[in-house]
Amino acid sequence: EKLTVREMATSLGTSDMPIRAAFNRLLTEGALGQVATSGTMIIPGMGKENFREWMSLRAMLEERAIKLATPNVTDETIDRLIQLRDRMELANKRDDLKSHLDTNFKFKHTLYSLSHSPHLQQIIDKLWVRIGPFLRNLSNDISPAFFNTEVEEVVIKAIQNQNPSKAGKAIKDDILLGMRLLLEHDELFDDAP
């Protein structure tokens, strides 16, 4: 989907300035690309090597964030995580990848916010900004059944048992497994043979 400043401003009922500022920030962070000089924005292509590197970084950093967050989790947090896991399961049953991805983001960021490491969270967020549009764009190509909620169950139990290493390893392994499974699909990547 191609986006223009004017179309976005009209659809959101705002002036061009905040849209232009948002587009410029997303361009700077690499989440959007620009079509020549037309001002039209697109999701940039994804190469296998960039994807591999970004997902590997995510695995390492998100494992660390979960380990830091585990001691700070409350009963209310556990309740929230269970609700989010259930929403992901429902999204899978409805074959709704976008909803699954949105809820997965909320699940993980609920935990990462408890790491009390703003710099770590900022770096994780930048990686999600780079990878998120690519993953959302897969909604026409990959079923949510490709994903599952078993890892969320493991993470919840590990956190309840105050086992940060197990919770962190579950997140890391899940990210790396998702990376490997997606890398098997050459058609998803711009630089595939």
Biotite code that builds the C-alpha atoms (Angstrom):
import biotite.structure as struc

atoms = struc.array([
    struc.Atom([0.000, 0.000, 0.000], chain_id="A", res_id=1, res_name="GLU", atom_name="CA", element="C"),
    struc.Atom([1.351, 3.405, -0.962], chain_id="A", res_id=2, res_name="LYS", atom_name="CA", element="C"),
    struc.Atom([0.781, 6.294, 1.418], chain_id="A", res_id=3, res_name="LEU", atom_name="CA", element="C"),
    struc.Atom([0.919, 10.019, 0.820], chain_id="A", res_id=4, res_name="THR", atom_name="CA", element="C"),
    struc.Atom([0.963, 12.847, 3.341], chain_id="A", res_id=5, res_name="VAL", atom_name="CA", element="C"),
    struc.Atom([-2.228, 14.376, 1.959], chain_id="A", res_id=6, res_name="ARG", atom_name="CA", element="C"),
    struc.Atom([-4.186, 11.085, 1.966], chain_id="A", res_id=7, res_name="GLU", atom_name="CA", element="C"),
    struc.Atom([-3.121, 10.265, 5.533], chain_id="A", res_id=8, res_name="MET", atom_name="CA", element="C"),
    struc.Atom([-3.907, 13.792, 6.760], chain_id="A", res_id=9, res_name="ALA", atom_name="CA", element="C"),
    struc.Atom([-7.369, 13.596, 5.179], chain_id="A", res_id=10, res_name="THR", atom_name="CA", element="C"),
    struc.Atom([-8.108, 10.135, 6.576], chain_id="A", res_id=11, res_name="SER", atom_name="CA", element="C"),
    struc.Atom([-6.988, 11.175, 10.070], chain_id="A", res_id=12, res_name="LEU", atom_name="CA", element="C"),
    struc.Atom([-8.623, 14.605, 9.935], chain_id="A", res_id=13, res_name="GLY", atom_name="CA", element="C"),
    struc.Atom([-5.437, 16.536, 10.610], chain_id="A", res_id=14, res_name="THR", atom_name="CA", element="C"),
    struc.Atom([-3.083, 18.902, 8.830], chain_id="A", res_id=15, res_name="SER", atom_name="CA", element="C"),
    struc.Atom([-0.123, 17.769, 6.737], chain_id="A", res_id=16, res_name="ASP", atom_name="CA", element="C"),
    struc.Atom([2.497, 18.822, 9.306], chain_id="A", res_id=17, res_name="MET", atom_name="CA", element="C"),
    struc.Atom([2.077, 16.046, 11.919], chain_id="A", res_id=18, res_name="PRO", atom_name="CA", element="C"),
    struc.Atom([1.832, 13.427, 9.161], chain_id="A", res_id=19, res_name="ILE", atom_name="CA", element="C"),
    struc.Atom([4.953, 14.764, 7.457], chain_id="A", res_id=20, res_name="ARG", atom_name="CA", element="C"),
    struc.Atom([6.796, 14.709, 10.820], chain_id="A", res_id=21, res_name="ALA", atom_name="CA", element="C"),
    struc.Atom([5.698, 11.120, 11.470], chain_id="A", res_id=22, res_name="ALA", atom_name="CA", element="C"),
    struc.Atom([6.706, 10.030, 7.965], chain_id="A", res_id=23, res_name="PHE", atom_name="CA", element="C"),
    struc.Atom([10.104, 11.697, 8.344], chain_id="A", res_id=24, res_name="ASN", atom_name="CA", element="C"),
    struc.Atom([10.708, 9.925, 11.635], chain_id="A", res_id=25, res_name="ARG", atom_name="CA", element="C"),
    struc.Atom([9.694, 6.560, 10.158], chain_id="A", res_id=26, res_name="LEU", atom_name="CA", element="C"),
    struc.Atom([11.932, 7.238, 7.141], chain_id="A", res_id=27, res_name="LEU", atom_name="CA", element="C"),
    struc.Atom([14.854, 8.026, 9.443], chain_id="A", res_id=28, res_name="THR", atom_name="CA", element="C"),
    struc.Atom([14.260, 4.829, 11.410], chain_id="A", res_id=29, res_name="GLU", atom_name="CA", element="C"),
    struc.Atom([13.999, 2.777, 8.217], chain_id="A", res_id=30, res_name="GLY", atom_name="CA", element="C"),
    struc.Atom([10.401, 1.703, 8.795], chain_id="A", res_id=31, res_name="ALA", atom_name="CA", element="C"),
    struc.Atom([9.249, 3.418, 5.597], chain_id="A", res_id=32, res_name="LEU", atom_name="CA", element="C"),
    struc.Atom([10.816, 4.018, 2.219], chain_id="A", res_id=33, res_name="GLY", atom_name="CA", element="C"),
    struc.Atom([10.108, 6.839, -0.179], chain_id="A", res_id=34, res_name="GLN", atom_name="CA", element="C"),
    struc.Atom([9.284, 6.428, -3.856], chain_id="A", res_id=35, res_name="VAL", atom_name="CA", element="C"),
    struc.Atom([11.759, 8.693, -5.692], chain_id="A", res_id=36, res_name="ALA", atom_name="CA", element="C"),
    struc.Atom([10.660, 12.312, -5.316], chain_id="A", res_id=37, res_name="THR", atom_name="CA", element="C"),
    struc.Atom([6.916, 11.719, -5.418], chain_id="A", res_id=38, res_name="SER", atom_name="CA", element="C"),
    struc.Atom([6.536, 11.888, -1.642], chain_id="A", res_id=39, res_name="GLY", atom_name="CA", element="C"),
    struc.Atom([4.787, 8.513, -1.655], chain_id="A", res_id=40, res_name="THR", atom_name="CA", element="C"),
    struc.Atom([5.781, 6.215, 1.205], chain_id="A", res_id=41, res_name="MET", atom_name="CA", element="C"),
    struc.Atom([6.033, 2.436, 1.072], chain_id="A", res_id=42, res_name="ILE", atom_name="CA", element="C"),
    struc.Atom([7.152, -0.361, 3.348], chain_id="A", res_id=43, res_name="ILE", atom_name="CA", element="C"),
    struc.Atom([10.769, -1.006, 2.392], chain_id="A", res_id=44, res_name="PRO", atom_name="CA", element="C"),
    struc.Atom([11.764, -4.416, 1.135], chain_id="A", res_id=45, res_name="GLY", atom_name="CA", element="C"),
    struc.Atom([13.342, -6.926, 3.461], chain_id="A", res_id=46, res_name="MET", atom_name="CA", element="C"),
    struc.Atom([16.518, -8.816, 2.682], chain_id="A", res_id=47, res_name="GLY", atom_name="CA", element="C"),
    struc.Atom([17.343, -12.113, 4.340], chain_id="A", res_id=48, res_name="LYS", atom_name="CA", element="C"),
    struc.Atom([20.581, -10.908, 5.922], chain_id="A", res_id=49, res_name="GLU", atom_name="CA", element="C"),
    struc.Atom([18.985, -7.822, 7.475], chain_id="A", res_id=50, res_name="ASN", atom_name="CA", element="C"),
    struc.Atom([16.099, -9.915, 8.752], chain_id="A", res_id=51, res_name="PHE", atom_name="CA", element="C"),
    struc.Atom([18.484, -12.495, 10.227], chain_id="A", res_id=52, res_name="ARG", atom_name="CA", element="C"),
    struc.Atom([20.562, -9.821, 11.964], chain_id="A", res_id=53, res_name="GLU", atom_name="CA", element="C"),
    struc.Atom([17.580, -7.887, 13.343], chain_id="A", res_id=54, res_name="TRP", atom_name="CA", element="C"),
    struc.Atom([15.842, -11.011, 14.624], chain_id="A", res_id=55, res_name="MET", atom_name="CA", element="C"),
    struc.Atom([19.075, -12.243, 16.241], chain_id="A", res_id=56, res_name="SER", atom_name="CA", element="C"),
    struc.Atom([19.466, -8.893, 17.970], chain_id="A", res_id=57, res_name="LEU", atom_name="CA", element="C"),
    struc.Atom([15.840, -9.035, 19.075], chain_id="A", res_id=58, res_name="ARG", atom_name="CA", element="C"),
    struc.Atom([16.392, -12.491, 20.554], chain_id="A", res_id=59, res_name="ALA", atom_name="CA", element="C"),
    struc.Atom([19.401, -11.370, 22.560], chain_id="A", res_id=60, res_name="MET", atom_name="CA", element="C"),
    struc.Atom([17.913, -8.098, 23.799], chain_id="A", res_id=61, res_name="LEU", atom_name="CA", element="C"),
    struc.Atom([14.426, -9.394, 24.531], chain_id="A", res_id=62, res_name="GLU", atom_name="CA", element="C"),
    struc.Atom([15.861, -12.311, 26.501], chain_id="A", res_id=63, res_name="GLU", atom_name="CA", element="C"),
    struc.Atom([17.694, -9.726, 28.627], chain_id="A", res_id=64, res_name="ARG", atom_name="CA", element="C"),
    struc.Atom([14.559, -7.592, 29.035], chain_id="A", res_id=65, res_name="ALA", atom_name="CA", element="C"),
    struc.Atom([12.486, -10.558, 30.247], chain_id="A", res_id=66, res_name="ILE", atom_name="CA", element="C"),
    struc.Atom([15.177, -11.525, 32.750], chain_id="A", res_id=67, res_name="LYS", atom_name="CA", element="C"),
    struc.Atom([15.227, -7.983, 34.129], chain_id="A", res_id=68, res_name="LEU", atom_name="CA", element="C"),
    struc.Atom([11.420, -7.768, 34.197], chain_id="A", res_id=69, res_name="ALA", atom_name="CA", element="C"),
    struc.Atom([10.640, -11.063, 35.934], chain_id="A", res_id=70, res_name="THR", atom_name="CA", element="C"),
    struc.Atom([11.290, -9.883, 39.517], chain_id="A", res_id=71, res_name="PRO", atom_name="CA", element="C"),
    struc.Atom([9.002, -6.881, 38.924], chain_id="A", res_id=72, res_name="ASN", atom_name="CA", element="C"),
    struc.Atom([5.948, -8.791, 37.701], chain_id="A", res_id=73, res_name="VAL", atom_name="CA", element="C"),
    struc.Atom([2.807, -8.482, 39.848], chain_id="A", res_id=74, res_name="THR", atom_name="CA", element="C"),
    struc.Atom([-0.330, -10.614, 40.007], chain_id="A", res_id=75, res_name="ASP", atom_name="CA", element="C"),
    struc.Atom([-2.067, -7.938, 37.915], chain_id="A", res_id=76, res_name="GLU", atom_name="CA", element="C"),
    struc.Atom([0.642, -8.300, 35.269], chain_id="A", res_id=77, res_name="THR", atom_name="CA", element="C"),
    struc.Atom([0.129, -12.065, 35.190], chain_id="A", res_id=78, res_name="ILE", atom_name="CA", element="C"),
    struc.Atom([-3.620, -11.550, 34.745], chain_id="A", res_id=79, res_name="ASP", atom_name="CA", element="C"),
    struc.Atom([-2.926, -9.148, 31.848], chain_id="A", res_id=80, res_name="ARG", atom_name="CA", element="C"),
    struc.Atom([-0.509, -11.615, 30.220], chain_id="A", res_id=81, res_name="LEU", atom_name="CA", element="C"),
    struc.Atom([-3.068, -14.419, 30.458], chain_id="A", res_id=82, res_name="ILE", atom_name="CA", element="C"),
    struc.Atom([-5.703, -12.190, 28.810], chain_id="A", res_id=83, res_name="GLN", atom_name="CA", element="C"),
    struc.Atom([-3.293, -11.329, 26.006], chain_id="A", res_id=84, res_name="LEU", atom_name="CA", element="C"),
    struc.Atom([-2.350, -14.975, 25.490], chain_id="A", res_id=85, res_name="ARG", atom_name="CA", element="C"),
    struc.Atom([-6.044, -15.848, 25.228], chain_id="A", res_id=86, res_name="ASP", atom_name="CA", element="C"),
    struc.Atom([-6.551, -13.055, 22.660], chain_id="A", res_id=87, res_name="ARG", atom_name="CA", element="C"),
    struc.Atom([-3.690, -14.471, 20.574], chain_id="A", res_id=88, res_name="MET", atom_name="CA", element="C"),
    struc.Atom([-5.299, -17.909, 20.656], chain_id="A", res_id=89, res_name="GLU", atom_name="CA", element="C"),
    struc.Atom([-8.589, -16.388, 19.507], chain_id="A", res_id=90, res_name="LEU", atom_name="CA", element="C"),
    struc.Atom([-6.806, -14.509, 16.710], chain_id="A", res_id=91, res_name="ALA", atom_name="CA", element="C"),
    struc.Atom([-5.247, -17.789, 15.570], chain_id="A", res_id=92, res_name="ASN", atom_name="CA", element="C"),
    struc.Atom([-8.639, -19.508, 15.511], chain_id="A", res_id=93, res_name="LYS", atom_name="CA", element="C"),
    struc.Atom([-10.000, -16.638, 13.406], chain_id="A", res_id=94, res_name="ARG", atom_name="CA", element="C"),
    struc.Atom([-6.985, -16.785, 11.089], chain_id="A", res_id=95, res_name="ASP", atom_name="CA", element="C"),
    struc.Atom([-6.264, -13.131, 11.933], chain_id="A", res_id=96, res_name="ASP", atom_name="CA", element="C"),
    struc.Atom([-2.503, -12.594, 11.736], chain_id="A", res_id=97, res_name="LEU", atom_name="CA", element="C"),
    struc.Atom([-2.715, -8.824, 12.258], chain_id="A", res_id=98, res_name="LYS", atom_name="CA", element="C"),
    struc.Atom([-4.559, -9.248, 15.539], chain_id="A", res_id=99, res_name="SER", atom_name="CA", element="C"),
    struc.Atom([-2.121, -11.972, 16.601], chain_id="A", res_id=100, res_name="HIS", atom_name="CA", element="C"),
    struc.Atom([0.870, -9.706, 15.898], chain_id="A", res_id=101, res_name="LEU", atom_name="CA", element="C"),
    struc.Atom([-0.699, -6.710, 17.655], chain_id="A", res_id=102, res_name="ASP", atom_name="CA", element="C"),
    struc.Atom([-1.463, -8.791, 20.727], chain_id="A", res_id=103, res_name="THR", atom_name="CA", element="C"),
    struc.Atom([1.970, -10.436, 20.672], chain_id="A", res_id=104, res_name="ASN", atom_name="CA", element="C"),
    struc.Atom([3.485, -6.942, 20.687], chain_id="A", res_id=105, res_name="PHE", atom_name="CA", element="C"),
    struc.Atom([1.361, -5.974, 23.706], chain_id="A", res_id=106, res_name="LYS", atom_name="CA", element="C"),
    struc.Atom([2.261, -9.210, 25.539], chain_id="A", res_id=107, res_name="PHE", atom_name="CA", element="C"),
    struc.Atom([5.986, -8.692, 25.138], chain_id="A", res_id=108, res_name="LYS", atom_name="CA", element="C"),
    struc.Atom([5.974, -4.962, 25.758], chain_id="A", res_id=109, res_name="HIS", atom_name="CA", element="C"),
    struc.Atom([3.906, -5.430, 28.916], chain_id="A", res_id=110, res_name="THR", atom_name="CA", element="C"),
    struc.Atom([6.899, -7.363, 30.212], chain_id="A", res_id=111, res_name="LEU", atom_name="CA", element="C"),
    struc.Atom([9.648, -5.213, 28.714], chain_id="A", res_id=112, res_name="TYR", atom_name="CA", element="C"),
    struc.Atom([8.217, -2.123, 30.389], chain_id="A", res_id=113, res_name="SER", atom_name="CA", element="C"),
    struc.Atom([8.940, -3.834, 33.718], chain_id="A", res_id=114, res_name="LEU", atom_name="CA", element="C"),
    struc.Atom([12.639, -4.227, 32.917], chain_id="A", res_id=115, res_name="SER", atom_name="CA", element="C"),
    struc.Atom([13.197, -0.658, 34.166], chain_id="A", res_id=116, res_name="HIS", atom_name="CA", element="C"),
    struc.Atom([15.803, -0.250, 31.446], chain_id="A", res_id=117, res_name="SER", atom_name="CA", element="C"),
    struc.Atom([14.661, 2.591, 29.175], chain_id="A", res_id=118, res_name="PRO", atom_name="CA", element="C"),
    struc.Atom([17.679, 2.306, 26.877], chain_id="A", res_id=119, res_name="HIS", atom_name="CA", element="C"),
    struc.Atom([17.113, -1.409, 26.359], chain_id="A", res_id=120, res_name="LEU", atom_name="CA", element="C"),
    struc.Atom([13.429, -0.764, 25.632], chain_id="A", res_id=121, res_name="GLN", atom_name="CA", element="C"),
    struc.Atom([14.331, 1.980, 23.161], chain_id="A", res_id=122, res_name="GLN", atom_name="CA", element="C"),
    struc.Atom([16.635, -0.330, 21.192], chain_id="A", res_id=123, res_name="ILE", atom_name="CA", element="C"),
    struc.Atom([14.030, -3.126, 21.205], chain_id="A", res_id=124, res_name="ILE", atom_name="CA", element="C"),
    struc.Atom([11.400, -0.668, 19.972], chain_id="A", res_id=125, res_name="ASP", atom_name="CA", element="C"),
    struc.Atom([13.652, 0.415, 17.082], chain_id="A", res_id=126, res_name="LYS", atom_name="CA", element="C"),
    struc.Atom([14.074, -3.210, 16.024], chain_id="A", res_id=127, res_name="LEU", atom_name="CA", element="C"),
    struc.Atom([10.304, -3.727, 16.166], chain_id="A", res_id=128, res_name="TRP", atom_name="CA", element="C"),
    struc.Atom([9.810, -0.603, 14.034], chain_id="A", res_id=129, res_name="VAL", atom_name="CA", element="C"),
    struc.Atom([12.096, -2.133, 11.391], chain_id="A", res_id=130, res_name="ARG", atom_name="CA", element="C"),
    struc.Atom([10.618, -5.644, 11.483], chain_id="A", res_id=131, res_name="ILE", atom_name="CA", element="C"),
    struc.Atom([6.969, -4.871, 12.331], chain_id="A", res_id=132, res_name="GLY", atom_name="CA", element="C"),
    struc.Atom([5.870, -3.581, 8.919], chain_id="A", res_id=133, res_name="PRO", atom_name="CA", element="C"),
    struc.Atom([7.458, -6.595, 7.219], chain_id="A", res_id=134, res_name="PHE", atom_name="CA", element="C"),
    struc.Atom([5.671, -9.020, 9.554], chain_id="A", res_id=135, res_name="LEU", atom_name="CA", element="C"),
    struc.Atom([2.334, -7.216, 9.212], chain_id="A", res_id=136, res_name="ARG", atom_name="CA", element="C"),
    struc.Atom([2.721, -7.300, 5.450], chain_id="A", res_id=137, res_name="ASN", atom_name="CA", element="C"),
    struc.Atom([2.869, -11.104, 5.660], chain_id="A", res_id=138, res_name="LEU", atom_name="CA", element="C"),
    struc.Atom([-0.771, -11.262, 6.698], chain_id="A", res_id=139, res_name="SER", atom_name="CA", element="C"),
    struc.Atom([-1.738, -12.225, 3.152], chain_id="A", res_id=140, res_name="ASN", atom_name="CA", element="C"),
    struc.Atom([0.938, -14.913, 2.888], chain_id="A", res_id=141, res_name="ASP", atom_name="CA", element="C"),
    struc.Atom([1.117, -16.671, 6.245], chain_id="A", res_id=142, res_name="ILE", atom_name="CA", element="C"),
    struc.Atom([-1.601, -18.065, 8.466], chain_id="A", res_id=143, res_name="SER", atom_name="CA", element="C"),
    struc.Atom([-1.584, -17.304, 12.206], chain_id="A", res_id=144, res_name="PRO", atom_name="CA", element="C"),
    struc.Atom([-1.439, -21.082, 12.642], chain_id="A", res_id=145, res_name="ALA", atom_name="CA", element="C"),
    struc.Atom([2.212, -20.525, 11.711], chain_id="A", res_id=146, res_name="PHE", atom_name="CA", element="C"),
    struc.Atom([2.465, -18.966, 15.161], chain_id="A", res_id=147, res_name="PHE", atom_name="CA", element="C"),
    struc.Atom([1.304, -20.492, 18.418], chain_id="A", res_id=148, res_name="ASN", atom_name="CA", element="C"),
    struc.Atom([0.852, -19.448, 22.020], chain_id="A", res_id=149, res_name="THR", atom_name="CA", element="C"),
    struc.Atom([2.836, -22.229, 23.669], chain_id="A", res_id=150, res_name="GLU", atom_name="CA", element="C"),
    struc.Atom([5.764, -19.911, 24.346], chain_id="A", res_id=151, res_name="VAL", atom_name="CA", element="C"),
    struc.Atom([3.509, -17.414, 26.106], chain_id="A", res_id=152, res_name="GLU", atom_name="CA", element="C"),
    struc.Atom([2.323, -20.190, 28.411], chain_id="A", res_id=153, res_name="GLU", atom_name="CA", element="C"),
    struc.Atom([5.935, -21.168, 29.191], chain_id="A", res_id=154, res_name="VAL", atom_name="CA", element="C"),
    struc.Atom([6.839, -17.515, 29.842], chain_id="A", res_id=155, res_name="VAL", atom_name="CA", element="C"),
    struc.Atom([3.861, -16.985, 32.149], chain_id="A", res_id=156, res_name="ILE", atom_name="CA", element="C"),
    struc.Atom([4.662, -20.107, 34.192], chain_id="A", res_id=157, res_name="LYS", atom_name="CA", element="C"),
    struc.Atom([8.373, -19.275, 34.371], chain_id="A", res_id=158, res_name="ALA", atom_name="CA", element="C"),
    struc.Atom([7.578, -15.766, 35.600], chain_id="A", res_id=159, res_name="ILE", atom_name="CA", element="C"),
    struc.Atom([5.093, -17.065, 38.149], chain_id="A", res_id=160, res_name="GLN", atom_name="CA", element="C"),
    struc.Atom([7.858, -19.362, 39.408], chain_id="A", res_id=161, res_name="ASN", atom_name="CA", element="C"),
    struc.Atom([10.327, -16.433, 39.433], chain_id="A", res_id=162, res_name="GLN", atom_name="CA", element="C"),
    struc.Atom([12.575, -18.178, 36.911], chain_id="A", res_id=163, res_name="ASN", atom_name="CA", element="C"),
    struc.Atom([13.918, -15.339, 34.748], chain_id="A", res_id=164, res_name="PRO", atom_name="CA", element="C"),
    struc.Atom([16.377, -17.587, 32.886], chain_id="A", res_id=165, res_name="SER", atom_name="CA", element="C"),
    struc.Atom([13.633, -19.937, 31.715], chain_id="A", res_id=166, res_name="LYS", atom_name="CA", element="C"),
    struc.Atom([11.349, -17.048, 30.723], chain_id="A", res_id=167, res_name="ALA", atom_name="CA", element="C"),
    struc.Atom([14.156, -15.316, 28.825], chain_id="A", res_id=168, res_name="GLY", atom_name="CA", element="C"),
    struc.Atom([15.225, -18.509, 27.067], chain_id="A", res_id=169, res_name="LYS", atom_name="CA", element="C"),
    struc.Atom([11.637, -19.185, 25.973], chain_id="A", res_id=170, res_name="ALA", atom_name="CA", element="C"),
    struc.Atom([11.381, -15.729, 24.363], chain_id="A", res_id=171, res_name="ILE", atom_name="CA", element="C"),
    struc.Atom([14.812, -16.038, 22.742], chain_id="A", res_id=172, res_name="LYS", atom_name="CA", element="C"),
    struc.Atom([14.092, -19.515, 21.356], chain_id="A", res_id=173, res_name="ASP", atom_name="CA", element="C"),
    struc.Atom([10.697, -18.404, 20.035], chain_id="A", res_id=174, res_name="ASP", atom_name="CA", element="C"),
    struc.Atom([12.158, -15.421, 18.176], chain_id="A", res_id=175, res_name="ILE", atom_name="CA", element="C"),
    struc.Atom([14.939, -17.538, 16.662], chain_id="A", res_id=176, res_name="LEU", atom_name="CA", element="C"),
    struc.Atom([12.500, -20.298, 15.656], chain_id="A", res_id=177, res_name="LEU", atom_name="CA", element="C"),
    struc.Atom([10.229, -17.742, 13.975], chain_id="A", res_id=178, res_name="GLY", atom_name="CA", element="C"),
    struc.Atom([13.251, -16.332, 12.170], chain_id="A", res_id=179, res_name="MET", atom_name="CA", element="C"),
    struc.Atom([14.336, -19.752, 10.893], chain_id="A", res_id=180, res_name="ARG", atom_name="CA", element="C"),
    struc.Atom([10.818, -20.668, 9.752], chain_id="A", res_id=181, res_name="LEU", atom_name="CA", element="C"),
    struc.Atom([10.351, -17.403, 7.860], chain_id="A", res_id=182, res_name="LEU", atom_name="CA", element="C"),
    struc.Atom([13.800, -17.642, 6.260], chain_id="A", res_id=183, res_name="LEU", atom_name="CA", element="C"),
    struc.Atom([12.689, -20.931, 4.671], chain_id="A", res_id=184, res_name="GLU", atom_name="CA", element="C"),
    struc.Atom([10.239, -18.922, 2.536], chain_id="A", res_id=185, res_name="HIS", atom_name="CA", element="C"),
    struc.Atom([12.460, -17.308, -0.113], chain_id="A", res_id=186, res_name="ASP", atom_name="CA", element="C"),
    struc.Atom([9.454, -15.637, -1.734], chain_id="A", res_id=187, res_name="GLU", atom_name="CA", element="C"),
    struc.Atom([9.070, -13.343, 1.284], chain_id="A", res_id=188, res_name="LEU", atom_name="CA", element="C"),
    struc.Atom([12.459, -11.691, 0.829], chain_id="A", res_id=189, res_name="PHE", atom_name="CA", element="C"),
    struc.Atom([13.708, -9.222, -1.756], chain_id="A", res_id=190, res_name="ASP", atom_name="CA", element="C"),
    struc.Atom([17.172, -10.723, -2.086], chain_id="A", res_id=191, res_name="ASP", atom_name="CA", element="C"),
    struc.Atom([16.151, -14.382, -2.300], chain_id="A", res_id=192, res_name="ALA", atom_name="CA", element="C"),
    struc.Atom([17.396, -16.392, -5.292], chain_id="A", res_id=193, res_name="PRO", atom_name="CA", element="C"),
])
